[in-house]
Amino acid sequence: MINVLYFAWVRERIGLPKEKVETSATTVMGLVDELRAREERYALAFSDLSALRVALDQDLSDFDASLDGVREVAFFPPMTGG
C-alpha cells in the first residue's frame, strides 16, 4: 500500500486530497498508468504529465523513479516563485 497525495488542481480533478492505493507498479509511471485506468477523473488529471511534478517520501523525483520502499507519492503542479 502506498499513500498517494494530490495537490491543487490535481486534487480538484480527482476529488480527493489523498488515498491509500494498492499497486503492483514498480515505477511512478506504472502507478500513473494504473490510476489513469481507474476512472475518467484520473485519466483527466494525469492527461498531461508535463504539467505535473512528483515527490516520493517528500523528495522531488521523476516519473521513471522506482517505487521500491516508497511509502508516499505526491502529485502537484509546478510551483512558481515570487
NORFENWO-V908694 format. One record per residue. N is the residue number from 1. SS is DSSP state (H for helix, E for strand, L for the rest). PSI is psi as a letter, one per 40 degrees, with the letter a starting at -180 (NA if undefined). OMEGA is omega in degrees with one decimal (NA if undefined). Layout:
n=(N:N)
ss=(SS:SS)
psi=(PSI:PSI)
omega=(OMEGA:OMEGA)
This chain:
n=(1:2:3:4:5:6:7:8:9:10:11:12:13:14:15:16:17:18:19:20:21:22:23:24:25:26:27:28:29:30:31:32:33:34:35:36:37:38:39:40:41:42:43:44:45:46:47:48:49:50:51:52:53:54:55:56:57:58:59:60:61:62:63:64:65:66:67:68:69:70:71:72:73:74:75:76:77:78:79:80:81:82)
ss=(L:E:E:E:E:E:L:L:H:H:H:H:H:H:L:L:L:E:E:E:E:L:L:L:L:L:E:H:H:H:H:H:H:H:H:H:H:H:L:H:H:H:H:H:H:L:L:L:H:H:H:L:E:E:E:E:L:L:E:E:E:L:L:L:L:E:L:L:L:L:L:E:E:E:E:E:L:L:L:L:L:L)
psi=(h:h:h:h:i:h:i:b:d:d:d:d:d:d:e:i:d:i:i:h:h:h:i:e:i:e:i:d:d:d:d:d:d:d:d:d:e:d:i:d:d:d:d:d:d:f:d:g:e:e:e:i:i:i:h:h:f:e:h:i:a:i:e:e:i:i:e:h:e:h:d:h:h:h:h:i:i:i:i:i:i:NA)
omega=(177.6:172.4:179.2:-179.7:179.8:-178.4:175.1:-175.2:176.2:177.6:-179.1:-178.5:-178.7:177.9:179.7:174.0:-179.4:175.2:173.5:-175.6:171.4:-173.6:172.0:-179.0:178.0:178.5:176.1:-179.8:175.9:177.0:178.0:178.9:177.6:179.9:178.1:-176.8:-177.2:-173.9:179.7:-178.1:176.4:178.4:178.7:-178.1:-177.3:-176.9:-178.9:-176.0:176.4:178.8:-177.7:170.7:-179.9:174.0:176.9:-176.2:174.8:174.0:178.0:-175.9:179.3:-179.2:177.3:-178.9:178.6:175.1:-178.2:178.8:-178.3:178.3:-174.9:175.7:179.4:177.6:-177.2:176.0:176.7:179.9:177.5:179.2:-179.3:NA)
